[in-house]
């Protein structure tokens, strides 16, 4: 596990303090928030990687188009 020291503006903490779960230590609450944020960011990164793989797989299909396929005509017909 990585450990970091984090500084939080007192004014911001004052505004956030009422939302902290009752009976939970502030440090534990901040830890939970950071873990939740990082887990969401990691999931978003994994999804982005999965989506880009799907796109590259679709693009590879262009190489398998019929020999007489007219890409320019196909685009004209779409728009």
mmCIF file of the N, C-alpha and C atoms, coordinates in Angstrom:
data_MODEL
# 
_entry.id   MODEL 
# 
loop_
_atom_site.group_PDB 
_atom_site.id 
_atom_site.type_symbol 
_atom_site.label_atom_id 
_atom_site.label_alt_id 
_atom_site.label_comp_id 
_atom_site.label_asym_id 
_atom_site.label_entity_id 
_atom_site.label_seq_id 
_atom_site.pdbx_PDB_ins_code 
_atom_site.Cartn_x 
_atom_site.Cartn_y 
_atom_site.Cartn_z 
_atom_site.occupancy 
_atom_site.B_iso_or_equiv 
_atom_site.pdbx_formal_charge 
_atom_site.auth_seq_id 
_atom_site.auth_comp_id 
_atom_site.auth_asym_id 
_atom_site.auth_atom_id 
_atom_site.pdbx_PDB_model_num 
ATOM 1   N N  . UNK A 1 1  ? 0.849   -1.177 0.000   1.00 0.00 ? 1  UNK A N  1 
ATOM 2   C CA . UNK A 1 1  ? 0.000   0.000  0.000   1.00 0.00 ? 1  UNK A CA 1 
ATOM 3   C C  . UNK A 1 1  ? 0.887   1.231  0.000   1.00 0.00 ? 1  UNK A C  1 
ATOM 4   N N  . UNK A 1 2  ? 0.494   2.248  -0.771  1.00 0.00 ? 2  UNK A N  1 
ATOM 5   C CA . UNK A 1 2  ? 1.220   3.514  -0.836  1.00 0.00 ? 2  UNK A CA 1 
ATOM 6   C C  . UNK A 1 2  ? 0.701   4.456  0.235   1.00 0.00 ? 2  UNK A C  1 
ATOM 7   N N  . UNK A 1 3  ? 1.590   5.236  0.814   1.00 0.00 ? 3  UNK A N  1 
ATOM 8   C CA . UNK A 1 3  ? 1.203   6.230  1.812   1.00 0.00 ? 3  UNK A CA 1 
ATOM 9   C C  . UNK A 1 3  ? 1.593   7.612  1.313   1.00 0.00 ? 3  UNK A C  1 
ATOM 10  N N  . UNK A 1 4  ? 0.685   8.572  1.449   1.00 0.00 ? 4  UNK A N  1 
ATOM 11  C CA . UNK A 1 4  ? 0.916   9.944  1.041   1.00 0.00 ? 4  UNK A CA 1 
ATOM 12  C C  . UNK A 1 4  ? 0.433   10.881 2.134   1.00 0.00 ? 4  UNK A C  1 
ATOM 13  N N  . UNK A 1 5  ? 1.109   12.001 2.264   1.00 0.00 ? 5  UNK A N  1 
ATOM 14  C CA . UNK A 1 5  ? 0.626   13.059 3.146   1.00 0.00 ? 5  UNK A CA 1 
ATOM 15  C C  . UNK A 1 5  ? -0.179  14.015 2.279   1.00 0.00 ? 5  UNK A C  1 
ATOM 16  N N  . UNK A 1 6  ? -1.376  14.350 2.732   1.00 0.00 ? 6  UNK A N  1 
ATOM 17  C CA . UNK A 1 6  ? -2.260  15.206 1.948   1.00 0.00 ? 6  UNK A CA 1 
ATOM 18  C C  . UNK A 1 6  ? -2.611  16.430 2.782   1.00 0.00 ? 6  UNK A C  1 
ATOM 19  N N  . UNK A 1 7  ? -2.544  17.603 2.145   1.00 0.00 ? 7  UNK A N  1 
ATOM 20  C CA . UNK A 1 7  ? -2.945  18.839 2.808   1.00 0.00 ? 7  UNK A CA 1 
ATOM 21  C C  . UNK A 1 7  ? -4.278  19.278 2.218   1.00 0.00 ? 7  UNK A C  1 
ATOM 22  N N  . UNK A 1 8  ? -5.230  19.593 3.098   1.00 0.00 ? 8  UNK A N  1 
ATOM 23  C CA . UNK A 1 8  ? -6.556  20.027 2.668   1.00 0.00 ? 8  UNK A CA 1 
ATOM 24  C C  . UNK A 1 8  ? -6.817  21.403 3.279   1.00 0.00 ? 8  UNK A C  1 
ATOM 25  N N  . UNK A 1 9  ? -7.254  22.303 2.442   1.00 0.00 ? 9  UNK A N  1 
ATOM 26  C CA . UNK A 1 9  ? -7.549  23.674 2.884   1.00 0.00 ? 9  UNK A CA 1 
ATOM 27  C C  . UNK A 1 9  ? -8.559  23.629 4.026   1.00 0.00 ? 9  UNK A C  1 
ATOM 28  N N  . UNK A 1 10 ? -8.276  24.382 5.104   1.00 0.00 ? 10 UNK A N  1 
ATOM 29  C CA . UNK A 1 10 ? -9.157  24.394 6.272   1.00 0.00 ? 10 UNK A CA 1 
ATOM 30  C C  . UNK A 1 10 ? -10.576 24.843 5.922   1.00 0.00 ? 10 UNK A C  1 
ATOM 31  N N  . UNK A 1 11 ? -10.709 25.824 5.021   1.00 0.00 ? 11 UNK A N  1 
ATOM 32  C CA . UNK A 1 11 ? -12.037 26.320 4.644   1.00 0.00 ? 11 UNK A CA 1 
ATOM 33  C C  . UNK A 1 11 ? -12.835 25.230 3.931   1.00 0.00 ? 11 UNK A C  1 
ATOM 34  N N  . UNK A 1 12 ? -12.152 24.473 3.080   1.00 0.00 ? 12 UNK A N  1 
ATOM 35  C CA . UNK A 1 12 ? -12.824 23.374 2.372   1.00 0.00 ? 12 UNK A CA 1 
ATOM 36  C C  . UNK A 1 12 ? -13.226 22.301 3.372   1.00 0.00 ? 12 UNK A C  1 
ATOM 37  N N  . UNK A 1 13 ? -12.328 21.961 4.272   1.00 0.00 ? 13 UNK A N  1 
ATOM 38  C CA . UNK A 1 13 ? -12.628 20.927 5.268   1.00 0.00 ? 13 UNK A CA 1 
ATOM 39  C C  . UNK A 1 13 ? -13.798 21.355 6.156   1.00 0.00 ? 13 UNK A C  1 
ATOM 40  N N  . UNK A 1 14 ? -13.864 22.655 6.466   1.00 0.00 ? 14 UNK A N  1 
ATOM 41  C CA . UNK A 1 14 ? -14.968 23.162 7.287   1.00 0.00 ? 14 UNK A CA 1 
ATOM 42  C C  . UNK A 1 14 ? -16.313 22.940 6.575   1.00 0.00 ? 14 UNK A C  1 
ATOM 43  N N  . UNK A 1 15 ? -16.327 23.161 5.240   1.00 0.00 ? 15 UNK A N  1 
ATOM 44  C CA . UNK A 1 15 ? -17.568 22.967 4.480   1.00 0.00 ? 15 UNK A CA 1 
ATOM 45  C C  . UNK A 1 15 ? -17.928 21.488 4.347   1.00 0.00 ? 15 UNK A C  1 
ATOM 46  N N  . UNK A 1 16 ? -16.921 20.627 4.294   1.00 0.00 ? 16 UNK A N  1 
ATOM 47  C CA . UNK A 1 16 ? -17.135 19.194 4.084   1.00 0.00 ? 16 UNK A CA 1 
ATOM 48  C C  . UNK A 1 16 ? -17.446 18.458 5.395   1.00 0.00 ? 16 UNK A C  1 
ATOM 49  N N  . UNK A 1 17 ? -16.943 18.966 6.467   1.00 0.00 ? 17 UNK A N  1 
ATOM 50  C CA . UNK A 1 17 ? -17.059 18.284 7.765   1.00 0.00 ? 17 UNK A CA 1 
ATOM 51  C C  . UNK A 1 17 ? -18.479 17.804 8.095   1.00 0.00 ? 17 UNK A C  1 
ATOM 52  N N  . UNK A 1 18 ? -19.533 18.563 7.813   1.00 0.00 ? 18 UNK A N  1 
ATOM 53  C CA . UNK A 1 18 ? -20.888 18.083 8.138   1.00 0.00 ? 18 UNK A CA 1 
ATOM 54  C C  . UNK A 1 18 ? -21.305 16.819 7.372   1.00 0.00 ? 18 UNK A C  1 
ATOM 55  N N  . UNK A 1 19 ? -20.651 16.534 6.249   1.00 0.00 ? 19 UNK A N  1 
ATOM 56  C CA . UNK A 1 19 ? -21.030 15.344 5.475   1.00 0.00 ? 19 UNK A CA 1 
ATOM 57  C C  . UNK A 1 19 ? -20.309 14.084 5.926   1.00 0.00 ? 19 UNK A C  1 
ATOM 58  N N  . UNK A 1 20 ? -19.352 14.234 6.830   1.00 0.00 ? 20 UNK A N  1 
ATOM 59  C CA . UNK A 1 20 ? -18.609 13.072 7.312   1.00 0.00 ? 20 UNK A CA 1 
ATOM 60  C C  . UNK A 1 20 ? -19.535 12.205 8.163   1.00 0.00 ? 20 UNK A C  1 
ATOM 61  N N  . UNK A 1 21 ? -19.492 10.923 7.889   1.00 0.00 ? 21 UNK A N  1 
ATOM 62  C CA . UNK A 1 21 ? -20.340 9.977  8.614   1.00 0.00 ? 21 UNK A CA 1 
ATOM 63  C C  . UNK A 1 21 ? -20.109 10.106 10.115  1.00 0.00 ? 21 UNK A C  1 
ATOM 64  N N  . UNK A 1 22 ? -21.186 10.203 10.846  1.00 0.00 ? 22 UNK A N  1 
ATOM 65  C CA . UNK A 1 22 ? -21.087 10.379 12.294  1.00 0.00 ? 22 UNK A CA 1 
ATOM 66  C C  . UNK A 1 22 ? -20.328 9.209  12.913  1.00 0.00 ? 22 UNK A C  1 
ATOM 67  N N  . UNK A 1 23 ? -19.423 9.530  13.809  1.00 0.00 ? 23 UNK A N  1 
ATOM 68  C CA . UNK A 1 23 ? -18.651 8.512  14.504  1.00 0.00 ? 23 UNK A CA 1 
ATOM 69  C C  . UNK A 1 23 ? -17.417 8.060  13.735  1.00 0.00 ? 23 UNK A C  1 
ATOM 70  N N  . UNK A 1 24 ? -17.222 8.576  12.527  1.00 0.00 ? 24 UNK A N  1 
ATOM 71  C CA . UNK A 1 24 ? -16.056 8.195  11.733  1.00 0.00 ? 24 UNK A CA 1 
ATOM 72  C C  . UNK A 1 24 ? -14.978 9.268  11.897  1.00 0.00 ? 24 UNK A C  1 
ATOM 73  N N  . UNK A 1 25 ? -13.772 8.842  12.120  1.00 0.00 ? 25 UNK A N  1 
ATOM 74  C CA . UNK A 1 25 ? -12.646 9.756  12.247  1.00 0.00 ? 25 UNK A CA 1 
ATOM 75  C C  . UNK A 1 25 ? -12.411 10.449 10.898  1.00 0.00 ? 25 UNK A C  1 
ATOM 76  N N  . UNK A 1 26 ? -12.065 11.733 10.951  1.00 0.00 ? 26 UNK A N  1 
ATOM 77  C CA . UNK A 1 26 ? -11.861 12.500 9.714   1.00 0.00 ? 26 UNK A CA 1 
ATOM 78  C C  . UNK A 1 26 ? -10.818 11.855 8.800   1.00 0.00 ? 26 UNK A C  1 
ATOM 79  N N  . UNK A 1 27 ? -9.726  11.406 9.383   1.00 0.00 ? 27 UNK A N  1 
ATOM 80  C CA . UNK A 1 27 ? -8.672  10.783 8.576   1.00 0.00 ? 27 UNK A CA 1 
ATOM 81  C C  . UNK A 1 27 ? -9.161  9.526  7.858   1.00 0.00 ? 27 UNK A C  1 
ATOM 82  N N  . UNK A 1 28 ? -9.947  8.726  8.556   1.00 0.00 ? 28 UNK A N  1 
ATOM 83  C CA . UNK A 1 28 ? -10.504 7.506  7.959   1.00 0.00 ? 28 UNK A CA 1 
ATOM 84  C C  . UNK A 1 28 ? -11.484 7.862  6.849   1.00 0.00 ? 28 UNK A C  1 
ATOM 85  N N  . UNK A 1 29 ? -12.271 8.927  7.065   1.00 0.00 ? 29 UNK A N  1 
ATOM 86  C CA . UNK A 1 29 ? -13.227 9.356  6.060   1.00 0.00 ? 29 UNK A CA 1 
ATOM 87  C C  . UNK A 1 29 ? -12.517 9.847  4.790   1.00 0.00 ? 29 UNK A C  1 
ATOM 88  N N  . UNK A 1 30 ? -11.461 10.643 4.962   1.00 0.00 ? 30 UNK A N  1 
ATOM 89  C CA . UNK A 1 30 ? -10.681 11.122 3.812   1.00 0.00 ? 30 UNK A CA 1 
ATOM 90  C C  . UNK A 1 30 ? -10.082 9.924  3.078   1.00 0.00 ? 30 UNK A C  1 
ATOM 91  N N  . UNK A 1 31 ? -9.544  8.962  3.818   1.00 0.00 ? 31 UNK A N  1 
ATOM 92  C CA . UNK A 1 31 ? -8.978  7.754  3.210   1.00 0.00 ? 31 UNK A CA 1 
ATOM 93  C C  . UNK A 1 31 ? -10.028 7.035  2.362   1.00 0.00 ? 31 UNK A C  1 
ATOM 94  N N  . UNK A 1 32 ? -11.227 6.887  2.892   1.00 0.00 ? 32 UNK A N  1 
ATOM 95  C CA . UNK A 1 32 ? -12.313 6.220  2.176   1.00 0.00 ? 32 UNK A CA 1 
ATOM 96  C C  . UNK A 1 32 ? -12.667 6.978  0.893   1.00 0.00 ? 32 UNK A C  1 
ATOM 97  N N  . UNK A 1 33 ? -12.718 8.309  0.981   1.00 0.00 ? 33 UNK A N  1 
ATOM 98  C CA . UNK A 1 33 ? -13.048 9.118  -0.191  1.00 0.00 ? 33 UNK A CA 1 
ATOM 99  C C  . UNK A 1 33 ? -11.990 8.972  -1.284  1.00 0.00 ? 33 UNK A C  1 
ATOM 100 N N  . UNK A 1 34 ? -10.734 8.999  -0.894  1.00 0.00 ? 34 UNK A N  1 
ATOM 101 C CA . UNK A 1 34 ? -9.642  8.869  -1.866  1.00 0.00 ? 34 UNK A CA 1 
ATOM 102 C C  . UNK A 1 34 ? -9.656  7.478  -2.497  1.00 0.00 ? 34 UNK A C  1 
ATOM 103 N N  . UNK A 1 35 ? -9.855  6.443  -1.690  1.00 0.00 ? 35 UNK A N  1 
ATOM 104 C CA . UNK A 1 35 ? -9.922  5.084  -2.222  1.00 0.00 ? 35 UNK A CA 1 
ATOM 105 C C  . UNK A 1 35 ? -11.076 4.941  -3.211  1.00 0.00 ? 35 UNK A C  1 
ATOM 106 N N  . UNK A 1 36 ? -12.224 5.514  -2.886  1.00 0.00 ? 36 UNK A N  1 
ATOM 107 C CA . UNK A 1 36 ? -13.391 5.455  -3.767  1.00 0.00 ? 36 UNK A CA 1 
ATOM 108 C C  . UNK A 1 36 ? -13.112 6.181  -5.082  1.00 0.00 ? 36 UNK A C  1 
ATOM 109 N N  . UNK A 1 37 ? -12.517 7.357  -4.988  1.00 0.00 ? 37 UNK A N  1 
ATOM 110 C CA . UNK A 1 37 ? -12.178 8.130  -6.181  1.00 0.00 ? 37 UNK A CA 1 
ATOM 111 C C  . UNK A 1 37 ? -11.189 7.379  -7.063  1.00 0.00 ? 37 UNK A C  1 
ATOM 112 N N  . UNK A 1 38 ? -10.143 6.832  -6.461  1.00 0.00 ? 38 UNK A N  1 
ATOM 113 C CA . UNK A 1 38 ? -9.127  6.110  -7.228  1.00 0.00 ? 38 UNK A CA 1 
ATOM 114 C C  . UNK A 1 38 ? -9.696  4.842  -7.857  1.00 0.00 ? 38 UNK A C  1 
ATOM 115 N N  . UNK A 1 39 ? -10.570 4.139  -7.149  1.00 0.00 ? 39 UNK A N  1 
ATOM 116 C CA . UNK A 1 39 ? -11.194 2.939  -7.704  1.00 0.00 ? 39 UNK A CA 1 
ATOM 117 C C  . UNK A 1 39 ? -12.024 3.299  -8.929  1.00 0.00 ? 39 UNK A C  1 
ATOM 118 N N  . UNK A 1 40 ? -12.758 4.420  -8.870  1.00 0.00 ? 40 UNK A N  1 
ATOM 119 C CA . UNK A 1 40 ? -13.555 4.877  -10.012 1.00 0.00 ? 40 UNK A CA 1 
ATOM 120 C C  . UNK A 1 40 ? -12.644 5.251  -11.180 1.00 0.00 ? 40 UNK A C  1 
ATOM 121 N N  . UNK A 1 41 ? -11.558 5.944  -10.898 1.00 0.00 ? 41 UNK A N  1 
ATOM 122 C CA . UNK A 1 41 ? -10.619 6.334  -11.954 1.00 0.00 ? 41 UNK A CA 1 
ATOM 123 C C  . UNK A 1 41 ? -9.984  5.104  -12.604 1.00 0.00 ? 41 UNK A C  1 
ATOM 124 N N  . UNK A 1 42 ? -9.638  4.115  -11.808 1.00 0.00 ? 42 UNK A N  1 
ATOM 125 C CA . UNK A 1 42 ? -9.050  2.883  -12.338 1.00 0.00 ? 42 UNK A CA 1 
ATOM 126 C C  . UNK A 1 42 ? -10.056 2.145  -13.217 1.00 0.00 ? 42 UNK A C  1 
ATOM 127 N N  . UNK A 1 43 ? -11.302 2.089  -12.790 1.00 0.00 ? 43 UNK A N  1 
ATOM 128 C CA . UNK A 1 43 ? -12.350 1.437  -13.582 1.00 0.00 ? 43 UNK A CA 1 
ATOM 129 C C  . UNK A 1 43 ? -12.562 2.171  -14.900 1.00 0.00 ? 43 UNK A C  1 
ATOM 130 N N  . UNK A 1 44 ? -12.584 3.499  -14.852 1.00 0.00 ? 44 UNK A N  1 
ATOM 131 C CA . UNK A 1 44 ? -12.727 4.294  -16.079 1.00 0.00 ? 44 UNK A CA 1 
ATOM 132 C C  . UNK A 1 44 ? -11.567 4.023  -17.039 1.00 0.00 ? 44 UNK A C  1 
ATOM 133 N N  . UNK A 1 45 ? -10.355 3.920  -16.494 1.00 0.00 ? 45 UNK A N  1 
ATOM 134 C CA . UNK A 1 45 ? -9.184  3.644  -17.332 1.00 0.00 ? 45 UNK A CA 1 
ATOM 135 C C  . UNK A 1 45 ? -9.281  2.257  -17.963 1.00 0.00 ? 45 UNK A C  1 
ATOM 136 N N  . UNK A 1 46 ? -9.739  1.271  -17.190 1.00 0.00 ? 46 UNK A N  1 
ATOM 137 C CA . UNK A 1 46 ? -9.907  -0.077 -17.746 1.00 0.00 ? 46 UNK A CA 1 
ATOM 138 C C  . UNK A 1 46 ? -10.961 -0.090 -18.841 1.00 0.00 ? 46 UNK A C  1 
ATOM 139 N N  . UNK A 1 47 ? -12.070 0.619  -18.625 1.00 0.00 ? 47 UNK A N  1 
ATOM 140 C CA . UNK A 1 47 ? -13.123 0.685  -19.641 1.00 0.00 ? 47 UNK A CA 1 
ATOM 141 C C  . UNK A 1 47 ? -12.634 1.379  -20.905 1.00 0.00 ? 47 UNK A C  1 
ATOM 142 N N  . UNK A 1 48 ? -11.863 2.430  -20.734 1.00 0.00 ? 48 UNK A N  1 
ATOM 143 C CA . UNK A 1 48 ? -11.330 3.140  -21.893 1.00 0.00 ? 48 UNK A CA 1 
ATOM 144 C C  . UNK A 1 48 ? -10.411 2.225  -22.691 1.00 0.00 ? 48 UNK A C  1 
ATOM 145 N N  . UNK A 1 49 ? -9.600  1.450  -21.989 1.00 0.00 ? 49 UNK A N  1 
ATOM 146 C CA . UNK A 1 49 ? -8.693  0.522  -22.664 1.00 0.00 ? 49 UNK A CA 1 
ATOM 147 C C  . UNK A 1 49 ? -9.494  -0.537 -23.416 1.00 0.00 ? 49 UNK A C  1 
ATOM 148 N N  . UNK A 1 50 ? -10.543 -1.063 -22.791 1.00 0.00 ? 50 UNK A N  1 
ATOM 149 C CA . UNK A 1 50 ? -11.388 -2.069 -23.446 1.00 0.00 ? 50 UNK A CA 1 
ATOM 150 C C  . UNK A 1 50 ? -12.054 -1.498 -24.689 1.00 0.00 ? 50 UNK A C  1 
ATOM 151 N N  . UNK A 1 51 ? -12.572 -0.266 -24.580 1.00 0.00 ? 51 UNK A N  1 
ATOM 152 C CA . UNK A 1 51 ? -13.249 0.361  -25.712 1.00 0.00 ? 51 UNK A CA 1 
ATOM 153 C C  . UNK A 1 51 ? -12.287 0.622  -26.855 1.00 0.00 ? 51 UNK A C  1 
ATOM 154 N N  . UNK A 1 52 ? -11.063 1.027  -26.543 1.00 0.00 ? 52 UNK A N  1 
ATOM 155 C CA . UNK A 1 52 ? -10.108 1.295  -27.616 1.00 0.00 ? 52 UNK A CA 1 
ATOM 156 C C  . UNK A 1 52 ? -9.710  -0.006 -28.307 1.00 0.00 ? 52 UNK A C  1 
ATOM 157 N N  . UNK A 1 53 ? -9.686  -1.112 -27.578 1.00 0.00 ? 53 UNK A N  1 
ATOM 158 C CA . UNK A 1 53 ? -9.397  -2.391 -28.213 1.00 0.00 ? 53 UNK A CA 1 
ATOM 159 C C  . UNK A 1 53 ? -10.520 -2.760 -29.176 1.00 0.00 ? 53 UNK A C  1 
ATOM 160 N N  . UNK A 1 54 ? -11.742 -2.492 -28.784 1.00 0.00 ? 54 UNK A N  1 
ATOM 161 C CA . UNK A 1 54 ? -12.859 -2.794 -29.679 1.00 0.00 ? 54 UNK A CA 1 
ATOM 162 C C  . UNK A 1 54 ? -12.788 -1.951 -30.942 1.00 0.00 ? 54 UNK A C  1 
ATOM 163 N N  . UNK A 1 55 ? -12.412 -0.684 -30.787 1.00 0.00 ? 55 UNK A N  1 
ATOM 164 C CA . UNK A 1 55 ? -12.293 0.185  -31.947 1.00 0.00 ? 55 UNK A CA 1 
ATOM 165 C C  . UNK A 1 55 ? -11.205 -0.321 -32.878 1.00 0.00 ? 55 UNK A C  1 
ATOM 166 N N  . UNK A 1 56 ? -10.058 -0.698 -32.327 1.00 0.00 ? 56 UNK A N  1 
ATOM 167 C CA . UNK A 1 56 ? -8.971  -1.185 -33.181 1.00 0.00 ? 56 UNK A CA 1 
ATOM 168 C C  . UNK A 1 56 ? -9.364  -2.482 -33.878 1.00 0.00 ? 56 UNK A C  1 
ATOM 169 N N  . UNK A 1 57 ? -10.121 -3.304 -33.203 1.00 0.00 ? 57 UNK A N  1 
ATOM 170 C CA . UNK A 1 57 ? -10.578 -4.536 -33.849 1.00 0.00 ? 57 UNK A CA 1 
ATOM 171 C C  . UNK A 1 57 ? -11.517 -4.218 -35.006 1.00 0.00 ? 57 UNK A C  1 
ATOM 172 N N  . UNK A 1 58 ? -12.384 -3.206 -34.837 1.00 0.00 ? 58 UNK A N  1 
ATOM 173 C CA . UNK A 1 58 ? -13.274 -2.815 -35.929 1.00 0.00 ? 58 UNK A CA 1 
ATOM 174 C C  . UNK A 1 58 ? -12.475 -2.250 -37.089 1.00 0.00 ? 58 UNK A C  1 
ATOM 175 N N  . UNK A 1 59 ? -11.455 -1.463 -36.783 1.00 0.00 ? 59 UNK A N  1 
ATOM 176 C CA . UNK A 1 59 ? -10.645 -0.870 -37.847 1.00 0.00 ? 59 UNK A CA 1 
ATOM 177 C C  . UNK A 1 59 ? -9.872  -1.932 -38.620 1.00 0.00 ? 59 UNK A C  1 
ATOM 178 N N  . UNK A 1 60 ? -9.475  -2.995 -37.949 1.00 0.00 ? 60 UNK A N  1 
ATOM 179 C CA . UNK A 1 60 ? -8.783  -4.079 -38.646 1.00 0.00 ? 60 UNK A CA 1 
ATOM 180 C C  . UNK A 1 60 ? -9.675  -4.707 -39.716 1.00 0.00 ? 60 UNK A C  1 
ATOM 181 N N  . UNK A 1 61 ? -10.985 -4.652 -39.530 1.00 0.00 ? 61 UNK A N  1 
ATOM 182 C CA . UNK A 1 61 ? -11.910 -5.213 -40.491 1.00 0.00 ? 61 UNK A CA 1 
ATOM 183 C C  . UNK A 1 61 ? -11.881 -4.507 -41.836 1.00 0.00 ? 61 UNK A C  1 
ATOM 184 N N  . UNK A 1 62 ? -11.407 -3.271 -41.866 1.00 0.00 ? 62 UNK A N  1 
ATOM 185 C CA . UNK A 1 62 ? -11.319 -2.542 -43.131 1.00 0.00 ? 62 UNK A CA 1 
ATOM 186 C C  . UNK A 1 62 ? -10.411 -3.275 -44.107 1.00 0.00 ? 62 UNK A C  1 
ATOM 187 N N  . UNK A 1 63 ? -9.376  -3.884 -43.607 1.00 0.00 ? 63 UNK A N  1 
ATOM 188 C CA . UNK A 1 63 ? -8.449  -4.613 -44.464 1.00 0.00 ? 63 UNK A CA 1 
ATOM 189 C C  . UNK A 1 63 ? -9.066  -5.833 -45.120 1.00 0.00 ? 63 UNK A C  1 
ATOM 190 N N  . UNK A 1 64 ? -10.241 -6.236 -44.665 1.00 0.00 ? 64 UNK A N  1 
ATOM 191 C CA . UNK A 1 64 ? -10.901 -7.425 -45.201 1.00 0.00 ? 64 UNK A CA 1 
ATOM 192 C C  . UNK A 1 64 ? -12.091 -7.078 -46.087 1.00 0.00 ? 64 UNK A C  1 
ATOM 193 N N  . UNK A 1 65 ? -12.185 -5.809 -46.492 1.00 0.00 ? 65 UNK A N  1 
ATOM 194 C CA . UNK A 1 65 ? -13.286 -5.401 -47.368 1.00 0.00 ? 65 UNK A CA 1 
ATOM 195 C C  . UNK A 1 65 ? -13.072 -6.008 -48.752 1.00 0.00 ? 65 UNK A C  1 
ATOM 196 N N  . UNK A 1 66 ? -14.141 -6.198 -49.515 1.00 0.00 ? 66 UNK A N  1 
ATOM 197 C CA . UNK A 1 66 ? -14.008 -6.744 -50.869 1.00 0.00 ? 66 UNK A CA 1 
ATOM 198 C C  . UNK A 1 66 ? -13.074 -5.881 -51.722 1.00 0.00 ? 66 UNK A C  1 
ATOM 199 N N  . UNK A 1 67 ? -12.415 -6.485 -52.652 1.00 0.00 ? 67 UNK A N  1 
ATOM 200 C CA . UNK A 1 67 ? -11.410 -5.823 -53.475 1.00 0.00 ? 67 UNK A CA 1 
ATOM 201 C C  . UNK A 1 67 ? -11.978 -4.613 -54.215 1.00 0.00 ? 67 UNK A C  1 
ATOM 202 N N  . UNK A 1 68 ? -13.222 -4.685 -54.683 1.00 0.00 ? 68 UNK A N  1 
ATOM 203 C CA . UNK A 1 68 ? -13.808 -3.587 -55.446 1.00 0.00 ? 68 UNK A CA 1 
ATOM 204 C C  . UNK A 1 68 ? -14.618 -2.606 -54.581 1.00 0.00 ? 68 UNK A C  1 
ATOM 205 N N  . UNK A 1 69 ? -14.476 -2.677 -53.259 1.00 0.00 ? 69 UNK A N  1 
ATOM 206 C CA . UNK A 1 69 ? -15.217 -1.809 -52.347 1.00 0.00 ? 69 UNK A CA 1 
ATOM 207 C C  . UNK A 1 69 ? -14.740 -0.374 -52.510 1.00 0.00 ? 69 UNK A C  1 
ATOM 208 N N  . UNK A 1 70 ? -15.660 0.565  -52.690 1.00 0.00 ? 70 UNK A N  1 
ATOM 209 C CA . UNK A 1 70 ? -15.330 1.978  -52.890 1.00 0.00 ? 70 UNK A CA 1 
ATOM 210 C C  . UNK A 1 70 ? -15.584 2.740  -51.582 1.00 0.00 ? 70 UNK A C  1 
ATOM 211 N N  . UNK A 1 71 ? -14.514 3.037  -50.822 1.00 0.00 ? 71 UNK A N  1 
ATOM 212 C CA . UNK A 1 71 ? -14.642 3.720  -49.540 1.00 0.00 ? 71 UNK A CA 1 
ATOM 213 C C  . UNK A 1 71 ? -15.222 5.118  -49.716 1.00 0.00 ? 71 UNK A C  1 
ATOM 214 N N  . UNK A 1 72 ? -14.783 5.821  -50.764 1.00 0.00 ? 72 UNK A N  1 
ATOM 215 C CA . UNK A 1 72 ? -15.247 7.177  -51.012 1.00 0.00 ? 72 UNK A CA 1 
ATOM 216 C C  . UNK A 1 72 ? -16.761 7.181  -51.267 1.00 0.00 ? 72 UNK A C  1 
ATOM 217 N N  . UNK A 1 73 ? -17.232 6.262  -52.082 1.00 0.00 ? 73 UNK A N  1 
ATOM 218 C CA . UNK A 1 73 ? -18.669 6.164  -52.373 1.00 0.00 ? 73 UNK A CA 1 
ATOM 219 C C  . UNK A 1 73 ? -19.444 5.807  -51.100 1.00 0.00 ? 73 UNK A C  1 
ATOM 220 N N  . UNK A 1 74 ? -18.896 4.936  -50.315 1.00 0.00 ? 74 UNK A N  1 
ATOM 221 C CA . UNK A 1 74 ? -19.545 4.536  -49.056 1.00 0.00 ? 74 UNK A CA 1 
ATOM 222 C C  . UNK A 1 74 ? -19.730 5.751  -48.153 1.00 0.00 ? 74 UNK A C  1 
ATOM 223 N N  . UNK A 1 75 ? -18.734 6.595  -48.052 1.00 0.00 ? 75 UNK A N  1 
ATOM 224 C CA . UNK A 1 75 ? -18.845 7.800  -47.217 1.00 0.00 ? 75 UNK A CA 1 
ATOM 225 C C  . UNK A 1 75 ? -19.854 8.787  -47.816 1.00 0.00 ? 75 UNK A C  1 
ATOM 226 N N  . UNK A 1 76 ? -19.849 8.942  -49.126 1.00 0.00 ? 76 UNK A N  1 
ATOM 227 C CA . UNK A 1 76 ? -20.818 9.833  -49.779 1.00 0.00 ? 76 UNK A CA 1 
ATOM 228 C C  . UNK A 1 76 ? -22.240 9.379  -49.502 1.00 0.00 ? 76 UNK A C  1 
ATOM 229 N N  . UNK A 1 77 ? -22.477 8.093  -49.563 1.00 0.00 ? 77 UNK A N  1 
ATOM 230 C CA . UNK A 1 77 ? -23.805 7.546  -49.334 1.00 0.00 ? 77 UNK A CA 1 
ATOM 231 C C  . UNK A 1 77 ? -24.276 7.734  -47.888 1.00 0.00 ? 77 UNK A C  1 
ATOM 232 N N  . UNK A 1 78 ? -23.327 7.783  -46.963 1.00 0.00 ? 78 UNK A N  1 
ATOM 233 C CA . UNK A 1 78 ? -23.689 7.969  -45.548 1.00 0.00 ? 78 UNK A CA 1 
ATOM 234 C C  . UNK A 1 78 ? -24.142 9.384  -45.264 1.00 0.00 ? 78 UNK A C  1 
ATOM 235 N N  . UNK A 1 79 ? -23.528 10.333 -45.939 1.00 0.00 ? 79 UNK A N  1 
ATOM 236 C CA . UNK A 1 79 ? -23.798 11.745 -45.623 1.00 0.00 ? 79 UNK A CA 1 
ATOM 237 C C  . UNK A 1 79 ? -24.477 12.361 -46.771 1.00 0.00 ? 79 UNK A C  1 
# 
